């Protein structure tokens, strides 16, 4: 019985670590999407600056990410003078996945949000 346990234990541990890493990655991906929505909502106002949007994204992601620093991109730019047009906010954060003996990889989590510019 001890020999069977020794053979199965590494497989069970890899599955366990895989489940944990998937949960962490999924949770962080949802947080990045939420931060993009928060930044997009703020970006749709004509009186908003890039620093305001970055601050809102940083505040939304506070405590949810490890070492990753979020990158915020506005396309086509701020809404001042563009009422009725759309603005897209893209938030990207680096993320590290580590499953012992199987996977050690860097990836980027990305969230998008599109809003119509308001007055």
KOLLUMLUM-430620 format. One record per residue (C-alpha): residue number from 0; x negated, y negated, z negated. Coordinates in pm, whole numbers, plus 50000, padded with zeros to 5 digits. Layout:
BEGIN
+-----+-------+-------+-------+
|   n |  east | north |    up |
+-----+-------+-------+-------+
| NUM |     X |     Y |     Z |
...
+-----+-------+-------+-------+
# end
This chain:
BEGIN
+-----+-------+-------+-------+
|   n |  east | north |    up |
+-----+-------+-------+-------+
|   0 | 50000 | 50000 | 50000 |
|   1 | 49715 | 49761 | 49928 |
|   2 | 49569 | 49823 | 50275 |
|   3 | 49900 | 49734 | 50443 |
|   4 | 49925 | 49420 | 50235 |
|   5 | 49572 | 49319 | 50333 |
|   6 | 49659 | 49365 | 50701 |
|   7 | 49986 | 49172 | 50686 |
|   8 | 49880 | 48887 | 50452 |
|   9 | 49687 | 48684 | 50715 |
|  10 | 49979 | 48700 | 50956 |
|  11 | 50225 | 48594 | 50688 |
|  12 | 50002 | 48305 | 50583 |
|  13 | 49970 | 48182 | 50943 |
|  14 | 50348 | 48194 | 50984 |
|  15 | 50394 | 48011 | 50652 |
|  16 | 50145 | 47738 | 50744 |
|  17 | 50304 | 47711 | 51089 |
|  18 | 50648 | 47655 | 50937 |
|  19 | 50509 | 47392 | 50699 |
|  20 | 50323 | 47209 | 50976 |
|  21 | 50628 | 47215 | 51201 |
|  22 | 50837 | 47061 | 50922 |
|  23 | 50580 | 46788 | 50857 |
|  24 | 50548 | 46709 | 51227 |
|  25 | 50925 | 46701 | 51280 |
|  26 | 50973 | 46472 | 50979 |
|  27 | 50704 | 46232 | 51098 |
|  28 | 50844 | 46232 | 51452 |
|  29 | 51185 | 46133 | 51314 |
|  30 | 51021 | 45855 | 51111 |
|  31 | 50847 | 45722 | 51423 |
|  32 | 51179 | 45719 | 51612 |
|  33 | 51343 | 45533 | 51323 |
|  34 | 51058 | 45280 | 51317 |
|  35 | 51098 | 45223 | 51692 |
|  36 | 51471 | 45157 | 51642 |
|  37 | 51400 | 44914 | 51357 |
|  38 | 51136 | 44734 | 51562 |
|  39 | 51363 | 44729 | 51867 |
|  40 | 51652 | 44580 | 51674 |
|  41 | 51427 | 44304 | 51544 |
|  42 | 51267 | 44253 | 51887 |
|  43 | 51611 | 44188 | 52040 |
|  44 | 51634 | 43859 | 51851 |
|  45 | 51492 | 43558 | 52035 |
|  46 | 51328 | 43407 | 51725 |
|  47 | 51112 | 43713 | 51650 |
|  48 | 50732 | 43728 | 51685 |
|  49 | 50507 | 44026 | 51757 |
|  50 | 50380 | 44010 | 51396 |
|  51 | 50738 | 44034 | 51264 |
|  52 | 50801 | 44345 | 51473 |
|  53 | 50471 | 44506 | 51370 |
|  54 | 50552 | 44430 | 51006 |
|  55 | 50897 | 44589 | 51033 |
|  56 | 50752 | 44902 | 51196 |
|  57 | 50478 | 44924 | 50930 |
|  58 | 50734 | 44882 | 50652 |
|  59 | 50959 | 45151 | 50800 |
|  60 | 50670 | 45396 | 50827 |
|  61 | 50524 | 45316 | 50484 |
|  62 | 50469 | 45638 | 50293 |
|  63 | 50569 | 45869 | 50577 |
|  64 | 50242 | 45892 | 50770 |
|  65 | 49900 | 46013 | 50674 |
|  66 | 49603 | 45826 | 50820 |
|  67 | 49775 | 45718 | 51140 |
|  68 | 49805 | 45349 | 51222 |
|  69 | 50111 | 45273 | 51437 |
|  70 | 50070 | 45103 | 51774 |
|  71 | 50366 | 44889 | 51885 |
|  72 | 50416 | 44796 | 52252 |
|  73 | 50690 | 44561 | 52376 |
|  74 | 50797 | 44584 | 52739 |
|  75 | 50836 | 44346 | 52915 |
|  76 | 50767 | 44117 | 52615 |
|  77 | 50940 | 43906 | 52352 |
|  78 | 51304 | 43809 | 52409 |
|  79 | 51264 | 43430 | 52383 |
|  80 | 51439 | 43282 | 52688 |
|  81 | 51549 | 43622 | 52825 |
|  82 | 51898 | 43658 | 52675 |
|  83 | 52095 | 43943 | 52831 |
|  84 | 51788 | 44131 | 52953 |
|  85 | 51650 | 44436 | 52777 |
|  86 | 51342 | 44491 | 52564 |
|  87 | 51181 | 44830 | 52500 |
|  88 | 50975 | 44900 | 52191 |
|  89 | 50738 | 45195 | 52194 |
|  90 | 50574 | 45309 | 51870 |
|  91 | 50285 | 45555 | 51887 |
|  92 | 50108 | 45717 | 51592 |
|  93 | 49825 | 45973 | 51595 |
|  94 | 49906 | 46298 | 51414 |
|  95 | 49688 | 46594 | 51315 |
|  96 | 49816 | 46952 | 51313 |
|  97 | 49611 | 47214 | 51128 |
|  98 | 49709 | 47579 | 51094 |
|  99 | 49419 | 47778 | 50947 |
| 100 | 49252 | 48016 | 51193 |
| 101 | 49500 | 47931 | 51469 |
| 102 | 49532 | 47562 | 51555 |
| 103 | 49348 | 47239 | 51480 |
| 104 | 49473 | 46967 | 51712 |
| 105 | 49527 | 46592 | 51741 |
| 106 | 49844 | 46469 | 51906 |
| 107 | 50039 | 46145 | 51939 |
| 108 | 50391 | 46102 | 51808 |
| 109 | 50588 | 45847 | 52011 |
| 110 | 50923 | 45680 | 51960 |
| 111 | 51114 | 45455 | 52204 |
| 112 | 51401 | 45212 | 52156 |
| 113 | 51571 | 44984 | 52407 |
| 114 | 51788 | 44690 | 52306 |
| 115 | 51951 | 44400 | 52489 |
| 116 | 51802 | 44058 | 52406 |
| 117 | 52032 | 43837 | 52200 |
| 118 | 52042 | 43461 | 52153 |
+-----+-------+-------+-------+
# end
